[in-house]
Structures are given as structure tokens and as C-alpha cells.
Amino acid sequence: MTSIPSVEGKAATPSQSRLSRVVKLLGPGIIAVLSWLGAGDLITSSVAGANYGYAMMWVLAVSLLLRYLIVNIIARFQLCNNQGMTILQGYAQLHPVFAWFMLGYALIMGHLMNAYMIKGAGESLAMLLRIDYPLLCSMAVVLAVWMLVGRNIYSMIEGVMKALLAIMTLAFLALAVMSGPDVVGIVKGTIGFSIPADEGVHGAMLVAVSVIGAVAGSVANFVHPYVMRQKGWVGPQHKRVQRNDLLFAVFVGIVINLAIWIVGAEILRPNGIEVNTLADLGKALEMFFGPIGWYVFFIGVFATLFASISGKTTAFPMLITDALQHVQPKRRERYGKEFHKDPAHRWFMLFILVTPLVWSIPGMPDFVTLTIGVSALNIIGLPVISLGLLIMSNQKSLLSKEYRNNLFENVALAFATGLALWVAFQLGVDLFS
């Protein structure tokens, strides 16, 4: 983050000094929340609100709590283990199967997550340009990302995208407040712990699983420790600032997800609008803000998706390359700790970015269905991730007592493992029946 140059001859006031320190410290959390806030959160929260009101609000609350706990434990392990291990090294030292699992899981989910984001970005761009060629627009997005990622101009483009994302977020927040949310309904839904009867195209269990997968089980949660290392947070001395930074990021995520859910429950549901396409969700802003609301929505969605595609195309290959080098240790000896020096890293980038275009071909599942389906698939990895984390974050040989899990964290990880297995079983029963 660039700093603001001081005016020559004028000393900074104490308040300015404190503000500048805060701005410099906030970083990985902001990047994390931008990485998390993709089409998964946007679609799953709006579909849940539009189809089921606040009945499944507890799913979002549990998912956000689990996200904070899982990411915080991941970050604490990487900062505080006495061997200087990365989080992936922590998993790999438990058993080689964890490295193999993470290699395959990150490769598949990186492909699938970019699939619905590239498809959505193409559809958004086609809508904005008023042309009926979403596949061509998706190809243009892929080409633009490949040309921009890693280059000096990308930081400027990313800044513009974040600003557009902020405008759309503010529009949703304003609309959520203007709609007069049912606070009693939100509280009842948060403590209700019930799955309502199916409504609309997407069943209640599938929507619930997709919310949990998109939030708590997302492999994108592993992006945070890589960003921490780039920030220079590499030891126990950074534990406090990391936790506060993550709390801020999760708070922002709560506000945004809640606003989107409220819009679905208070605007779309009463008007009988189901979220089957991006245009359906855009109707909410158009109804209240007119044509400008339509443009704010689609420009914001395009910015969100473009930034997410760029972030995942940058971060996922690092995770995949790291896993590959644990499976094949000689690669790390040959290429060192700089992932981009490994030739496989570039091929992983191409795979993550180019192969998802196949899902944009006409006749493939629509954007909303693809988003919900892929988000639900995230649940497959949650038991392995939470169980492995439960074991290694209690290892006395790697962590001193003050950095090991407390009772609540152990219970939460055990609960996450059980919850993931239960919802996966219930989803399987629903699908086969």
C-alpha cells in the first residue's frame, strides 16, 4: 500500500501518526476479504434470502464464525510454530496424504472456482456492452487477466476494481437499510437451526451446503497465510496484529453478506423474484435506484469477479506449487523457495485461468447453478482441512502451550468436521432420493 507523502516542513500530528500506522498494518485481512467476497458469497446469500427469507440465517452465522476460527488457527500456526513451517508444511508433516490431497483439491477447486467467476464476468461484460456474446467476453477477461497479473500496471487496475467493488457494496448496504430489515426475523433465523421446505429451483439443503462451502470450507481461506508472508508477518510478534486484522476482515465480510441476504429477503422475495440469473439480482438495485442502479450492480459485479479471478490466478498456483514441492521435495531443492522460479508454477497459472473457459461454452450449466454447485463442493475438503488442523494445532513438539488451541477452538474444529460430514451425507440422501 502506498503511503501519503508528508508536506515538507510540517510535522505529522499524533492523530495522523496513529492513522498512518493503522493503514499500514491493515493489509492481509483486506486482501483476504476481497478474495473471499466473490460470486460465491454474492449468489449463495442472495439465493438463500430470496428463496427462504431469514429461515437459514443460522447457516451464515455458523459459517462466518468457523471461517474466523479456521483462518485464525491457520495463521497462528504459521506464525508461532517453532520450526518456521508454512501451513502446508504443517499438514505435510502429519502424513504425505495431506500434501497429495491439497495438491489435487486446490487444483480442482481452483479450476472450478474460476469457472463460475469467468462465466459471470463474461456475462456481466456482455450485459454492459449490450452484446449477446458472453463466451467472447469471457475469453477477453481471461486474456486481460493473463496480460495484467504480475505487471506494474496491474496494481492500478486492481485499485480501480476495488473502488468499483466498494461502490456496489455501499449500494447494497444502502438498499439493505432502506428496505427496513426485519430484526426479529434475523434473530429468529440466527438461532433457529432449521432447514425449511424446498422452494424455487435450488433446494434448501443444497443452498445451506453452498453457503457453508463458500464461507467456511473455501480453499480460498488458505490464501491468507501466503499474503501474511508477503507482508512480512513471519513470527509470534505479529500474532496480535494478525488477529486484529483478521477480525476487521471478518467484520467487513459479515456486514456485506448480511446486506446481500437482507436485499434477497426484503426486496426480491416479496416481489416474487428468484435469483436464477445475474439480471434477477440486479433488479433489486434497479427497482430502488433506477437505471443507475442497474449499471452500479453490473459494473460492481464485473469488478468483483475480475479482481477475484486475478487474485485466485495469482494465489492458487502458489498453493498448488507449494503442495507439489512437498510431494516432490527435489523440486524445492532445485528451484528454492520462490514459487515463480518453478516452471510448474506458470503451467498451473495457465490451467487455473484458461481451462475454466470450457464452462462458458453455450449449453453448460448457467452461472447461478454453477456457482451454487461449486460452492457446495467445497464441503468435501472441510472435514480433511479441519481434522488436520485440529491435530497439528495441538502438537506439543511444534507449538508451546500459549499457542496451542484452547478448549473452544478444539470443540469448534471437531464441530466443523462433524457438520461437514453431516451436511454432505444429507445432501447425498437428498440427491439420491
Secondary structure, 3 states (H helix, E strand, C coil): CCCCCCCCCCCCCHHHHHHHHHHHHCCHHHHHHHHHCCHHHHHHHHHHHHHHCCCCHHHHHHHHHHHHHHHHHHHHHHHHCCCCCCHHHHHHHHCHHHHHHHHHHHHHHHHHHHHHHHHHHHHHHHHHHCCCCHHHHHHHHHHHHHHHCCCHHHHHHHHHHHHHHHHHHHHHHHHHHHCCCCHHHHHHHHHHCCCCCCCCCCCHHHHHHHHHHHHCCCHHHHHHHHHHHHHCCCCHHHHHHHHHHHHHHHHHHHHHHHHHHHHHHHHHCCCCCCCCCHHHHHHHHHHHHCHHHHHHHHHHHHHHHHHHHHHHHHHHHHHHHHHHHHHCHHHHHHHCCCHHHCHHHHHHHHHHHHHHHHHHCCCCCCHHHHHHHHHHHHHHCHHHHHHHHHHHCCCCCCCCHHHCCCHHHHHHHHHHHHHHHHHHHHHHHHHHC
